[in-house]
């Protein structure tokens, strides 16, 4: 198999800031890092049930950096130890051998839904790039240079647009094929921050709604925000933790296929389901035994995959 190089390593500043934010939110840091024994699947709640036991993707227990589903939903792809692994959705077992690639350890990786594409943002020495890798064709192409380090990535359900979140609280939409700018950068926190914090609020997570019309955003402040993906204007008022019940930093976001619920993985090892219209919890949250480092919904909206600090991949059924 051809080895595909993806550019220089990013610096460690973003990883350190993310780690410190998580440490502040999760007192039992050793458990968050996957050092605790989490061999048993998390308990089910009414809306979410485990599909079998967790899968240890590699013996090294490397962190699962990204997950996604194949076009037919029969396989889950996972980025671990600079390799792409293929796991059977039903069985939880390897479906084929891993694809080795030469990305840097600190690159940010995002799998496009139902395709063989992965997007990679790299940053080093004040320069970076956004690239697209097609592992089926063994081809890598640079989409655009980066003038700022990316701290969050999201892709639309049709794979046509990417959302990039930055450390200054701004986001930008770009064409996922051509790499051209479509919108922004947009200040997600315009008028919402004290002057001394303006431009210093990191964006942690982004997600497109299934129809591509809305963009959900979470960052260092305790609120969820929604934006019109066509013009970047805010939709409604931010959802505060008093209404949502979120008690920790948000790591990952995903809309359900009908757009009615927003799934939220938080730094205190929880999975939440929020009613987007009502702006509150739609169901009891699920307490897991390890923090989620990646999350993806299948196209049919009935299955969820989460990757974890301790190298585990977990498969879930949504009801």
Secondary structure, DSSP 8 states (H G I E B T S, - for coil): ---EE------SHHHHHHHHHHHHH-S-HHHHTT-S---S----BTTEEESSS-EE-STT---EEEEEE-TTSSEEEEEETTEEEEEETTT-SEEEEEEEEE--TT-EEEE-TTSSEEEEEEEETTEEEEEEEETTTTEEEEEEEESS-EEEEEE-TTS-EEEEEETTSEEEEEETTT--EEEEEEETTTTTS-GGGTT---EEEEEE-TTSSEEEEEESSSEEEEEETTT--B-S--EEHHHH---S-EEEEEE-TTSSEEEEEETTTEEEEEETTTTEESS--EE-SS-EEEEEE-TTSSEEEEEETTSEEEEEEE-
